[in-house]
Amino acid sequence: MTVSDGMKRFERKFERIPRLGLTRLPTPLEPLKRLSAHLGGPMIWVKREDCTGFGFGGNKLRKLDYVLTEAGDADTLVSGGVVQSNSQRQVAAAAAKLGLDCHLVVYHGRLTPPSEIYEKTGNVALNRLFGATLHDLPWTGDRNRAIEVLAAKLTAQGRKPYIVPYGVSNGLGAVGYASTALEIAQQSSELGFAPDAIVHCSGSGATQAGLAVGASVCLPDSRVVGIDIDAEPDRVRGDVIAYSREAAAFLDEPFDEACIEVVAGHAGPAYGVPHKATIDVIKLMGRLEALALDPVYSGKGLAGLIALIEDGRWNKTDHIVFIHTGGEPALFAYLDALETDTGAPPASADS
Ligand SMILES: *Cc1c(COP(=O)(O)O)cnc(C)c1O
């Protein structure tokens, strides 16, 4: 079977999968000419998943577009994340668009705030702007338990909550994200290149799961490489495999664990703590491409990609697609960390 057969078959499959249509798809695929020249190759492209449409965009909106088709007659979305979670900001934005209430568990203590503004600006300010009700709770290490307890409380009060899991990661979220691989296949074919690799940062796992399952159907020669930004590569890999299995079963496609690659060593000292390589790459991309990356996800992801390039992983003439998964609002919460050249604030004692 040729690549385009796989692509067409997948296209037809996706036409039958329900989605809300809130997001602006396809997102652009653009060349990063100045970065590619700066590195002396390979050719790097960026898939602009930060441009998914509303509420400052990001990869979670694409997952939500599919996941929220299951919300039924819910009147409230319930989710959670750390103070600067992009995921919960996108849940809050989707709730506003859909006319639903939104209750969010805000976890404190997964990381030590880099400075005072961390608690006030960026995503947490947008959560309030989009009308969400915030519930401050301590981080316990269990991502979803407090969200479930909050949903049970709301049910007892007569509400109809729909739980969006931490990071909008579940099987259906991964199914939705497989559409990104399809878009990359279509767009790269129109632009006249075949990606040798698709590289992105990986956290709660459904993004990589969707890309891996999707690429194995319509971009079989492209390696999907997830950069662990949680400093928990084994947990990330396990979750990616679990969501990949669910997505492959839903899509009725084969799935081989060997296509899951999670690269460790680029997360810095801990989740949410930027290190020098991340801060340097954020500044570099601002000057070269006017592309704003964030210190928690996309900055670490691109720092990881550049390190792999410098290790000689690819040829100078290869084509690499970097996925900008979003997260720009968090940049403002970390401005103090960006001011220093030495980079990282002290690592958290409790993470
Ligand atoms: C959530 C997030 C990711 C990681 O996606 P997962 O599906 O959780 O692995 C990457 N980048 C940004 C900006 C995010 O908000």
Ligand as a Chemical Component Dictionary entry (heavy atoms), coordinates in Angstrom:
data_LIG
# 
_chem_comp.id                   LIG 
_chem_comp.type                 NON-POLYMER 
_chem_comp.pdbx_formal_charge   0 
_chem_comp.three_letter_code    LIG 
# 
loop_
_chem_comp_atom.comp_id 
_chem_comp_atom.atom_id 
_chem_comp_atom.alt_atom_id 
_chem_comp_atom.type_symbol 
_chem_comp_atom.charge 
_chem_comp_atom.model_Cartn_x 
_chem_comp_atom.model_Cartn_y 
_chem_comp_atom.model_Cartn_z 
_chem_comp_atom.pdbx_ordinal 
LIG C1 C1 C 0 -0.361 19.295 27.543 1  
LIG C2 C2 C 0 0.697  19.863 26.726 2  
LIG C3 C3 C 0 1.624  19.052 26.073 3  
LIG C4 C4 C 0 1.696  17.561 26.224 4  
LIG O1 O1 O 0 0.629  16.883 25.648 5  
LIG P1 P1 P 0 0.157  15.516 26.316 6  
LIG O2 O2 O 0 -0.947 15.030 25.489 7  
LIG O3 O3 O 0 -0.242 15.876 27.718 8  
LIG O4 O4 O 0 1.325  14.602 26.337 9  
LIG C5 C5 C 0 2.564  19.651 25.272 10 
LIG N1 N1 N 0 2.614  20.990 25.137 11 
LIG C6 C6 C 0 1.748  21.806 25.758 12 
LIG C7 C7 C 0 1.885  23.256 25.558 13 
LIG C8 C8 C 0 0.756  21.283 26.576 14 
LIG O5 O5 O 0 -0.095 22.101 27.193 15 
# 
loop_
_chem_comp_bond.comp_id 
_chem_comp_bond.atom_id_1 
_chem_comp_bond.atom_id_2 
_chem_comp_bond.value_order 
_chem_comp_bond.pdbx_ordinal 
LIG C1 C2 SING 1  
LIG C2 C3 SING 2  
LIG C2 C8 DOUB 3  
LIG C3 C4 SING 4  
LIG C3 C5 DOUB 5  
LIG C4 O1 SING 6  
LIG O1 P1 SING 7  
LIG P1 O2 DOUB 8  
LIG P1 O3 SING 9  
LIG P1 O4 SING 10 
LIG C5 N1 SING 11 
LIG N1 C6 DOUB 12 
LIG C6 C7 SING 13 
LIG C6 C8 SING 14 
LIG C8 O5 SING 15 
# 
